[in-house]
Amino acid sequence: MLKAFVLMLAATAALGGTLSAAAQVKIAYIDPLSGAFASIGDFGYKSFVAATEDVNATGGVLGGQKLEIVPMDNKASPEESLALFKKVTDSGIRFIVQGQGSGAAGALIDAVNKWNERNPGKSVLFLNYASNDPSSPIRNAVSGTTASMPTT
């Protein structure tokens, strides 16, 4: 299922026309990688790396482009997530995955929506990989720039 999620992300990039012929697709993984929730964040990171390695081993996406997961430790903090979002946009990364913590997710959704309104040619796609409550205010706060995938 995670491999399908990674492929969906790559397909979204293709449909949005955000990749050049020789581009490497960087995906920011923003979750806790230190502190009390480090084991959860590390497991998620390793899962995404394994999925991207599988995709890359079969030729990558869109004519051979390789996927890369860029780990970013938000320390389970919404404020740190926003600081990392600035690093993401400053470095030109256009894709973010995050799953641990509704506070971090809410902060990122707001930041992504504002960024995309102000930077229409440089849209960022945010995917929350762990939300599983369809009535969640986080899942209902999206404006075409975010997506959630149930974990079941």
Residue, then its C-alpha position, 0 to 999 in steps of 0.5 A: m500500500l505504501k508503494a502505491f502511495v509513493l507511485m500516486l505521489a509521482a503520478t500527481a507530479a506528472l499531472g501537475g507538470t512539475l518535473s523536468a526530464a532529468a529531475q530527481v523527485k524529492i519528498a520531504y518526510i516531516d515527522p518526529l525523528s527524535g524524542a518520545f515519538a522517534s521510534i514511530g517517526d523512524f518506522g515511517y521514514k524507513s517504510f517510505v525509503a523502502a517503498t521508494e527503493d522499490v520504485n527506483a529499482t524498477g526504473g523510477v518514475l516518468g522515464g527514469q526519474k528517481l525518488e528521494i525521501v528527505p528526512m526532517d525531524n519536527k520533534a512532534s512540534p507544530e512550530e518545528s514543522l513550520a520551520l521545516f516547511k520554510k526549509v522545504t520551500d526554500s530548497g524547492i521541494r514540492f512534496i511533503v509527507q507527514g503522519q504523526g500529530s494532528g497539530a503538526a498536520g494542521a499547521l502544515i495544511d495551513a502553511v501549504n494552503k497559504w503558500n500555494e495561494r501566493n505561489p501558484g507556479k510553485s505549488v506544494l503537495f502535502l500528503n498525510y499518510a496516517s489520518n484515518d478519521p474521515s470526519s477529522p477537521i484536518r481532512n476537511a480543511v483541504s483546498g485541493t493542495t493536500a490529501s490523506m490516505p487511510t491507513t486501513 
